[in-house]
Amino acid sequence: MRIGIDVGGTNTDAVLTEGGQVRSTAKTSTTPDVTTGISRAVDMLRRQAQFDPADIQAVMIGTTHFVNALVEAKGLAPTAAIRFALPATSGLPPLIAWPERLVAAIKGRSYLCHGGHEFDGRTISPFDEGEVVAAVEDAVDNGIRSIAISSVFSPVNAEFERQAEELITSRFPGVHVSLSHEIGRMGLLERENATVINGCLRDVAEHVCTALGDALNRAGISAPLFLSQNDGTLMDIGFTRRYPVATFASGPTNSMRGAAYLSGVDQCVVVDIGGTTTDVGMLQSGFPREAATEVEVAGVRTNFRMPDVLSIGIGGGSRVLRNGPVTVGPDSVGYQVTQQALVFGGDTLTATDIAVAAGRADIGDPARVAHLDKTLVSTALEHIAHGIQDVVDRMRTSPTPVPVVAVGGGSILVPDELDGATKVLRPEHFAVANAVGAAMAQIGAEVDRVFSVAPGTRDAVLDQARQEAVAKAVAAGAEPSTVHIVDVDEVPLAYLPGNATRIRVKAAGDLAATS
């Protein structure tokens, strides 16, 4: 038995699964403190299924806690960035191009030290211990509690980042340390930014992980707790405390993984409509296609693993404006849809009201929208369909029609037919696909670095990368017999000597059984 929970901006969804089958589902409004909504959802599951909390083997949660903290700039730890690169890179210091509001929120400080490596692992300049200690002392004297360490080409050689971590943790206990080679990919500035974001969220992570554990304890559940990552896999609570940035896009990812599981289709476009937005992504081999370029989060460019998702402001709570041309969204009543929509006794015309008036859904009181003009209803539905159609077209990489799987509570807004879709599917439990995706998630790991591929050694190098990815997945908690390679990507770097090739391998496997 597993419990999957997904916390969205509007609703908190939960499912209880047993042997891969959904036993009960729950949907409740997200609360400002988030954990209260989680407790309510678990209570609803218990009332429906009458299960013994001791029988729960694992709890998986996808949460918006961390990305909300960054966007709102609340509760962030004072953070410094230390980069090993001198004499190189001084023209672009750490935190360059960050929004001033965010730099102020983290009391950001930056330091450049000698070090770093070339693409083939050769040292740029030697590590200077005294220089590092002086930088950290200055940071701590200025109230810094978290330090983000980056080094040029650290995904190739992480020696200096590890040395700095050992030095800081031994001399400055209590200071959080985040290492860039463990968080981001190739690309110094974006990887460094992702590491700084991770560093400033470390205090939030401590608080959230403790609060989530307390919420489950109050429900009598002592099973291990896992959080969903951006790539559709899981991480345990200890990993979350250290790498909170890995949870940022877990909401859309969970929905896409849940859509694959519920529909049985692993190559498709997923349309996830919530209360405020429609998120559209592409599934490849059952996992979300990852963004190929840097991703901007709260105005900061990063390059950690994120799904390739396009969002538009159309959801179940979207306001329908009829003064002039009929428009739907992007303004939304969000989680207040159950109070403000016409069918629930409110006075705001929403997309949900349009769906009920058109006979697509039977929720609330249909008599409250019976008076709506049929032309208004059809025009609003056309507006919604056009918006969804446009995003689906933009996600496809070829003209070949693909299946479209509609999930989320607002998927009643998706028309039964779309141009470019072989079919439109709404699987059972579509409204809680995000929670199903969390409950059914696997443990995953990735290797992403530059290898020197001598003539005749390509197969051996790829095999080495595969073995490293599998070993990382097993170390993260995957059952060894279930680990498989999900994706292999190799890009020759013609501008570098020595047959340099960037190789990225992703592995995933089922969560190992807990005793």
Buried (B, 14 or more C-beta within 10 A) or exposed (E): BBBBBBBBBBBBBBBBBBEEEBBBBBBBBBBEEBBBBBBBBBBBBBEEBEBEBEEBEBBBBBBBBBBBBBEEBEBBBBBBBBBBBBEBBEEEEBBEEBEEEBBEBBBBBBBBBBBBBBBBEEBBBEBBEEBBBEBBEEBBEEEBBBBBBBBBBBBBBBBBBBBBBEBBEEEBEEBBBBBBBBBBBBBBBBBBBBBBBBBBBBBBBBEBBEBBBEBBEEBEBEBBBBBBBBBBBBBBBEBBBBBBBBBBBBBBBBBBBBBBBBBEBBEBBBBBBBBBBBBBBBBBBBBBBBBEEBBEBBEBBBBBBBBBBBBBBBBBBBBBBEEEEBBBBBBBBBBBBBEBBBBBEBEBBBBBBBBBBBEBBEBBEBEBBEEBEEEBBBBBBEBBBEBBBEBBBEBBEEEEEBBBBBBBBBBBBBBEEBEBBEBBBBBEBBBBBBBBBBBBBBBBBBBBBBBBBEEEEBEEBBEBBBEBBBBBBBEBBBBEEBBEBBBBEBEEBEEBEEBBBBBBBBBBBBBBEEE
